[in-house]
Amino acid sequence: MMRILLIIFVTCSWIMYQGTYAVVASNPMQPRTKCEFYNQSMCENPNDPNCKYVEECEPQEDGKRSHCFVLWSENEKGVINVSLKGCFLDNEDCYDKSDCVAKGPKLEKHIFCCCEGNMCNQNFKWLLSPTESPPMSSPMPAIPPDSLTILEVAVIIAVFFMLFFILIVSYVWYRKTKVFNELPTSDPSPLPPPSPYLDLRPIQLVEIKAKGRFGVVWKAQFKTEEIAVKVFPVQDKQSWVTEQEIFKLPNMNHPNILHYIGVEKHGDNLHSEFWLLTAYHERGSLCDFLKAHTLTWPQLSKIASTMARGLMHLHEAIPGKTPGEPMKPTVAHRDFKSKNVLLKSDLTACIADFGLAIIFEAGKACGDTHGQVGTRRYMAPEVLEGAINFNPDAFLRIDMYACGLVLWELVSRCTAQEGPIPEYRLPFEEEVGQHPTLEDMQESVVQKKIRPTIQDHWRHHPGLVGMCDTMEECWDHDAEARLSASCVMERAIQLSKFQPNSISWRIENDKNMTQLKEISM
C-alpha cells in the first residue's frame, strides 16, 4: 500500500512541475556571442560568401543569454545536409554547453543542437543513446481483494480525484499564460497571433530574381498584376519588421521610394517565412543594369537626380499636410548601394531594402543600435573605424558617402566619356578585389584614404566634370564636409539641362557649378 501511494505522489509531483513550469531565472547580461551563419534556402552555390559568414548575436536584455545552433538532417547512408546555422535566443537547454551535440534517438526529420560560446556551432554531432533495459525488480505480490480496508480504498480514490483536479487546473493555467515549452527561435518574444493585415492573398511565385543576405526576391503574380515578393527566413524576421515600420511611416509614399503593398506570414516555428510585397520593376537593380548596359549622358543625369531625390525624401523630416497629421521622421538607410537602387521602365530610380534603416523621431533617442552595419565596400571611414557619433546628421552623412560611390559606378559606364567603355566594376574592386575583408577596407579607406579612381578623360567632358566633383565631395574623408542629398539632386538637375557639346554650355555649366558649390558650403 505504501508503494502505491509513493508512486501516485511522484506522478502528481511530476505533472504539477510540468504544468507550472514557465520562467527560468535570469542570468547576468553576457557579451555579444559570435556564431557561424548558414541558410541553405538562400544558397544555390555553397561556396557563395553570402552562404556562410560570422553572425554577431544581438545582446539580450533581462539577463537572457545568446547561443548558437545547427539544424541538419542525416540520411540512411550517414550523409549530412545542413539547413540552418546562426544565433539562438536564451534557452536553458543550451546553457554551459561548449559543444553542439544532439543526443537521443533520431525521431524527427531534422536534428537540432545548440551550444554556448563564440563559434561553438562550427562543429556538431549526433550521439545515439544506447537503449537501456528497465531495472529488474522483484514482482509485486498480488493484493487479495479482501486485504484492502475501506479507509485505504477511500484514500486511493481521493488521490486520483486530486490528480484529475491538478490536471484540469494546470491545463487552464497553461492556456491562459500561453507559455510554450518548445524550441525557441531568434525572436525576442513568441510570434503574435495573425492580424487582419496578414490575410493571405492569392499570390503565385514565378521566378527568383535576386538573392541577398536577408532573403530571396521573387517575381510573382497577384491576380493580373506582377509584384515583387521578398521572402525572409525565420532568423531574419527583425529585418522584415523593420522594413514594414519604414514603409508605414506617414508621408513615406514617394515616386522615388519603392512602392509598398503589404506583408504576409507563412508557416510555423522553424518553417516560418515572412513575405514583403512591393511593386515589381523588370529592369531590376542599378547594379545589375550597369553590368549589362551602358548609359548615355541624359540617362545618367536622370538616374542620378531621381536617386538623390529619393534619398532626400528618406532623409527629410516632413510635417503632416493637415493639422494633427503626424510628421514623417528622418530615416537613415545604412545600407545604401547600387543593388538597393531599383530602376523603373523609364530609368527613374527608386530606393529599396530598408532592413537596416533607422528612424530618428524628434525628442527620442535613436535606441540601442550597432554602428558597424551595411556592406563593407560601401562603408564610410568613420563606420570602418568605429567612430560614429550616434546622431541623425552622422548617419545621413554615412549614406551620402555611399551615394558618392554609386555616382562613380554611373560615370564609369557612361558613353559620354572618351574612348572605350570598360566592363562594370564595383567600387574598390580594382583596389581590394571582389570579396574584401573588413581589415582590407580599413587599410584602404581609413589608413591610406584611397577612393575609386577617377579617370583623367572623364574630366574632358563638361557634364562628367560636374559629376566627378560631386562624387568627390560626397565621399570626403571629413564627414561634415560631405554634400547633402538635396544638393546632389540640385546639381544633377542643373547638369541635365544643357547639351554638353557647345562652348556656351561649358561656360554656363562652370557658372552653375560655382553657384552650387557656394550654396553647399
Protein Blocks (a to p, Z undefined) as FASTA:
>chain_A
ZZmmmmmmmmmmmmmmmmmgmbacddddddddddddddfklpmblklmklpccdddddde
ehiacdddddddddfkopacdfbgcdddddfklgopabdcdedjdfbfbdcdddedehkl
mpccdddddddddddddddddddfklpcfklmmmmmmmmmmmmmmmmmmmmmmmmnopac
ddddfbfbdcddddfklpccddddfbdfbdcfkbccddddehjaccddddddfklmmmmm
mmmmmmmpghkacfkbccdfbdcdedehjlpccdddddddfklpfklmmmmpccdfklmm
mmmmmmmmmmmmmmpccddfbghiacdddddfklacfklpccdfkopacdehjllgccdd
ehiaebjadfbgcjfklpcfklmnopaccdfklmmmmmmmmmmmmmmmmmmmcckbgcjd
dddddehklmnojbdcfklmmmmmmmnopacdddfklmmpmklmmmmmmmmmmmgmblml
pccfklmmmmmmmmmmpccfbfklmmmmmmmmmmmmmmmZZ
